[in-house]
Amino acid sequence: MTRDGTLASLLGALTTAVAVSAILFVVGPASAHKTPVSREQLKSYEDAFMDAVKKGDLLFHGDAATAKTMGVNLSNSGMACAMCHPHAADTHPHTYPKFQAQIGKFSTLRDMVNWCIEKPMQGEQIEADSEAMRDLEAYIYWSNTGSVLTPGKY
Amino acid sequence: MSDLERQRREIAAALQRPGVSPDPNLRLTRRMFFHKSCLFGAATVGQTFAWWPLINTIDVAYAAEESFKFAWISDTHLYPRSVNTRFVEKVVRAAKDVQSMSPPADFLIFGGDIAQLGKPEELELGVELLKEVKIKKVFIPGEHDWYLDMGKKWGQLFGQPNWTFDHKGVRFIGLDTVSRGPDYWTARKMSPEERMDHMAVLDGSVAGPWAGVGRDQLDWMEKILAGWDPSRPIVIFSHNPLYEYYPPWNFWVRDWREVQAVLKPFSNVTNIHGHVHQVLYNEIGNMRSIGMLATSWPWPYAPEGVPKLTKPMIRVDPGDIYDGVGWEKLTMNRDKIETEYVMWGRKEVFVQSAEDSSLSTPEVLRPRIADQLGPYEGSKP
């Protein structure tokens, strides 16, 4: 390594260090999770989750008002997710991702949710990253809180 | 007798004392079962599944006068045609199947939940579709038929919800297990539609433990069974199972112990029930219980409490509207009842291996959060 090269790498390291310090100084340690979490923060995190769970529960049980508010049409057959999956039973979120026989390929829970919306419920598929999908996913996972992860299981 | 078979018999004997609820510590959990399966290896699993069909054939010691067949259809959950035609198609198919039985069935029992939301048009649609069946028809109600107008329309169409008749040496009893739910609507000022909506959600937390026989109906049962020879066959039709399987989905009647007490003197009792939308078999005291399929859709097995005597039905394909659903042919032979599940599009109704069963993927579930009402309900998830 030449003398110039050493200098260049030293300068590079210095620049990086300055940049990191600047981020810490400007944004503050809270964002970097360097202070203990407060009760208020915990509550707000939990509320964010439980709000999604509650909306997901309503969508999952065919609540028309919630579907309307969120601009989704999950079913045109009078069926709701919960009619085959009471308490989200037999959704088996803990087995995803896996090869899903109905879809014929390696799939995520979101893929299967959309398959159910389209086939048995005759509704309109939703974006994989939409709020409705996140809420449905939140409810299904929350319902299965005690289930043990077995990804890939048939 | 193999070790596994001996263990199963011991556990079954310990669990099946009449009127005694099994101690949870005694339960053979699925985890234990699969643990044992792993220990004993695949051969044992094969053996176990081979052993089960024997108990799906029911021996009745005191015979019916002659052998005969009857048919069961239930849980059609009809919406108006404009909402769902698939459910209609399946009732049409079941009715045609029953009518074309040869030799014909002596009668059809419809086991409840003809309608989805109890609407007059739904109940009338059911009557219209079942006109295809020309043999004698008897009806018992389901909760979906009842809670819009508290059974008014159902009563106009089908009459008394509980009844009894004797046929070829067998006493048949139809029970009403749905109309005695606790009043969850008056204090909350619900409209009839809201009351019905809560009742129509199987995993709802609002309608509570609505399934029950009731003291008055138990007294009626005692009365109509008073002169019956204790060793002669009795067949009881009910919408809900007459034992405790999974109360959170009302897969029970809350007063099943009292039902057992009434039936205690009788040695040949068979309960045939709907509501669970799945293959189910159990023995409690002197009573055998057989669960029937729906025509509408299958329910999954509950996460716990599936009777150990049940040989589970095969995991179905949700992409096929005729899979996991159907109707039943029941044959009362001189000395036994045989159940033939007519699951459309399936030759094998029962699991053939652990992987064929949804029970091979254990799950732990929690009750709903979003429908909990009132100041003391739902304050904590």
Interface residues (C-beta under 8 A of the other chain):
Chain A: M50 V53 K54 K55 D57 L58 H61 D63 S77 G78 M79 A82 M83 C84 H85 P86 H87 A88 A89 D90 H92 H94 T95 A101 Q102 C116 K119 P120 W142 S143 N144 T145 G146 S147 V148 T150 K153 Y154
Chain B: Y79 V83 N84 R86 F87 Q116 V201 L202 D203 P248 W249 W297 P298 W299 P300 A302 P303 D317 P318 G319 I321 E355 S358 T361 P362 E363 V364 L365 R366 P367 R368 I369 A370 D371 P381
